[in-house]
Amino acid sequence: MHKVSRVQLKVFLFFVFLFFIFTFKNKAEDMDVVKLPKPKLKSTTSLEEAIKSRRSVRSYSSKELTLNQISQLLWSCQGITGGMGLRAAPSAGALYPLEIYLATNQGVYKYLPMKHELKEISRENKKPELTRAAWGQNFISTVPVNIIICAVYERVTSRYGQRGVRYTDIEVGHAAQNIHLEAVSLGLDSVPVGAFDDKAVSDILGLPKNEKPIYIIPVGYRR
């Protein structure tokens, strides 16, 4: 029986290592990046009208949103609105602990505010799984888009200590309200969902350990 030498074993392990490196690299390169349209800064709906009309809606049609609508919603939530990377929602110390995900029929995406684009995370429709994680709230499956707001608490607690938890939670509310009002401005409806299994949502979206899901916000056309 042929005996494998130590050199041959090292060569074999080296090529196995290269195989895994290139497989992972190719998989990462296969993921798409979606450039979002430039957000519009004027609307036919006044802020006061949006505030008056906003309602929490739990029945949606399956009509898809346009890329322009998605662009506006994400920009209103965490888009860049000023120099030095200042964003649409106020943040304690301008530390910006929020990470925004989009779950659609086409897959899961992460919003990249600095480039105003979407990074593809998965090509699977995760909405049915999110529905189960949210204790069977079926409108999460029927709505065309779910915006998931996540938080990295350490970005704020590293400066402000335990008080940073409160600052982060407050910021989530700022960002969520922007989404709700922008939805009205676009002729859409939305609802904030906080009832879900945190671990299940994290697993479904493939979140890093330091990102915690706080809100699921379905957005679409009222049925």
N, C-alpha and C positions, 0 to 999 in steps of 0.2 A: 504494500500500500504506500502510495506516494506521501511523503511527509512534507507539510508546508513549512517553509523556512520563515524566520521572523521578518526578513526583508519582504518576502512575498505577502505576508499578512499585512504589513504596514502599507504596501502598495494597494492592496485590496481595500483596506479601510479608508485610504485616501480617496480612492475613486468613489466609494460609497458616500463619503462626505461631500464630494463635488456634486454627485447626483442629487442629494437632498438640497444643497445650496441652490443649484440651478432650477430645480423643480419649484422651490419656494419663490425664487426670483421671478420665474415665468408666471406663476400664479398671481403674484402681486402685480405684475405688469399687465395681466389680462383684465384687471379691474379697471373700469372706466372712470373718468372724471368728466362731470357734466358742467360746462360753463353756463352760468345763469345769466339771463338778460339783465341789463342795467335797470335798477329799480326806478320807477316813476315817482316824482316828488309832488305831483298834483293829482287831485281826485275831484270827482263831481259830488262826493259825499263829504259834508263838513264833519269835523270832530264831534260837534254837538249832536249831529244826526246819528253818528255811529254809536255814541254813548247811549242815546235814547233807544236805538233799535236793537242793541246787542241782547241776545237771549241765549240760554243754554239749550241746544237742540240735540235730540237723541234719535232722530229718524232722518236718514239720508238716502238720496238716490245714488246710483253707482256711476253717475256722470263724472268723467275724469276732469281734473283741473289742468289748466294750461301751464306751460313752463313759466310764462309771465306771472301767473297767479302765485305759483310756488315761490318764485323769486321774490315777489313782494312780501309774502308771509314770512319768509326766512330773514329777509332784510329788516323787517319791522321788529323781529325778535332779537337778533344779534348782529345786524349788519353794521358796517363801518359808516359812521356819519360825521367824522371829524378827524383832524390831524392827530398823529400819534396813536392811531388805532382806536380812537374813542368810538363807542358803539351806541346803538339805538336805545338800549335800556341802561339806566344808571347802575354803577357797580362800586361797592365800597373800595376805596383806594385804587380804582380802575384796575382791579386784579382779574376780573372777568373769569369766574369759575365755571361758567355754564358751557356745556357741550350739547349740540342740537343734532338730533337724528330724524330721519324721515322714513316712514314705513309705507310703501305703496304696493300696488299690484305687481309692479316690476321688480321690487326688491327693497333693500335697506340702504340708505345713504347717510353720510355724515356731512353736515354743513361746515364749510371752511370759510369763515367770515372775511379773513384778510384778502382772499382771492375771489370771494363771492362765487363759489362753485360747490358742487356736490361730489364727494368721493364715494364711489360704490363700495359697499361693505358686503352685500350679498345679492344674488340674483333670484332669490326665492321670495315668494309672497309670504311674509311672516305675520300678516294680519290675523289669520285664524288662530295662530299660536298666541298672539297678544290678547285676543279675545278670551281665550281660556285662562291666561295669566291674570286677566282683569275680571275674574269671577263671572264670565259669560255675558259681558256687556256687548251684545251682538252688533251694535252700530259701529264698533271698532273694525269689524270685518267688512261691513257694507260701504262705509265711507271710503272715498278714493285715497285720502291722505291722512296719516297720523303723524303729528309732530311730537317727538319725545324730548322733553327737556331733562337733561342730566346735570349733575353738579359734582365738581371736584372740590370738596370742602377744604382740603389742605392748602389750596391756593390762598384762601382767606384766613384760615385759622393760624397759618404760619406767621401772619403779621398781627392778627387781632386776638389770638387765643380762642377760647371757647365762644366768645362773643361773635366770632366769625361765622359760626353755624347759623346764628340768627340773620346776620347780614346776607348770607348766601340764600337762605330761604326767602327773605324779602325780595332779593333780586329775581328769583324765579317768578314771583308774583308780578314784578314789573314786566318781565319778558312775556309772560303769558297774556297779560292784559293787552300788550301791544298786538299780539297775534289775534286776539278776539276782536279788537277794534279794526284792524286791517282786514280781517275776514269780512266784516260788515261792509267796509268800503269797497270790497271786491264783489259784493252781492252774494257772499257766502255766509255760512253759519258754522258754529263751533261749540265745543263744550270741554271744560277742564275735567280730567279724570285722575283722581288720586287713589282710587281703590284698586290695587293690584298687588300681586306677589312680587316684591322687589327682586328677589333672586331669579325668579322665572323670567322676568323682563330682561334682566341683565344677561342671562344665558341666551335668550332668544336673539338679542341684538349683538351678542358677542362683545359686551362692554369690557374695557380694562377694569381692573379691580378697584381703582381709585375713582371711577365714575359711577355715581349713584343715580338711578332713575327717580325723578320727582313727579313729573306730570306726563300724562299722555293726552294730547289735544287733537281729537278728530276734527277735520275741517272739510266741508263739502257743501253740496246743494241740498237744501231741505226737501224732504219728500212730501 
